[in-house]
């Protein structure tokens, strides 16, 4: 064998090893990557609403130097910030009619357009590999960097866009301030100014601070939908921690506080017991076709679980499930997932077929689900629905957006139809009546 052939084989082997390593890596953080001033950056994909190209921004008098103006994004007037100017990076002069590359960001309840040099791709990484920023990145203020990470030989600086753009809740202004106030960290930093829980009792201010911190750190919105759980959890939390540790210090505290909120098998195939309880909550239906909406479907595990349960309960009926999510990578891979049979719960196995790479769902189940990239807060043009599956989604929307989605449920769900919420979420009484008990939270419209 000649040297060239040997080198080619070794190169192929090394590439195969690298591919296997990448497949084995845990991927629990996804970012949209882009360039600014010749360096590579990333931003959490959960803050990215979409990408776009645009020009001809409308100038805003007396705005900060980095505000290019405002832009009409399909009827919504949004501010446009040039991140290069914001961070005092060099900006090449360009003709006024040249399309700019834009990341459209959703920060809490606000939408912003941000101009960058070039948008690259979506990169998935292990969050444990993110390292804290170093002062070497002095060309961008370090307080706006959440970390740095290396992936496939490239070093990415991860921007904390929430901190960059979050402003005072009640502030009113026509443009962004010259120095963003860093609202993302403001809640924990304000801790000393707030009273601790009273000795032998519960402090309303401590509870309010926890609500504010949950929203700032994990975008969890306290509302009538989850207030019962919040009050109970606050009592338990306060009893387990000393007075000076009741308030939430960081994201780890927020995660610890919320760990008991989530429904069983969140983001996974539903376990047998839970699946059986969901099945028992399903009513008799006369129509030959069942229409279901599953906003926030994630990677599709719960969607497939629900589809199998529905097919078992209604074997002769036609199912149509609209499964939506704004996670680009998850929603694109969901239809073609392949599994080992022992990964799949027993109630799903009769709907599986074996292929060359493993087991996948049969054509009947796959044809019943339409996975779509979609922001559920936009217009939802569905026919009248028999059911909605929306576990643990509403609580991570703003109160305003919660109301919008609940109104969508009211408008779209038929009389007698069902809405499945998260274990610790509840719909207001009146139009809705609960028909299943913990851990299943199911409501019928009457």
ABEGO torsion letter per residue (X at the ends): XBAAAAAAAAAAAAAAAAAAAAAABBBABBBBBBBBGGBBBBBBAAABABBBBBBGBBBBBGBBAABAEBBBBGGBBBBBBBAAAAAGBBBBBBBAABBBBBBBBBBEABBBBBBBABBBBBBBBBAAABBBBBAABAABBAAABAEBBBBGGBBBBBBBAAAAABBBAABBBABBBABBAGAAAAAAAAAAABBBBBBGBBBAAAAAAAAAAAAAAAGBBBBAAAAAAAAAAAAAAAAABBAAAABBABAAAAAAAAAAABBBGBGBBBBAAAAAAAAAABBBBABABBBBBBBGAEAGAAAAAAAAAAAAABAABBBBBBBBBABAAAAAAAAABBBBAAABBAAAAAABBBBAAEBBBBAAAAAABBBBBBBAABBBBBBBBABBBBBGAAAABBAAAAAAAAAAAAAABBBGBBBBBBAABBBBBGABBBABBOABBBBBBX
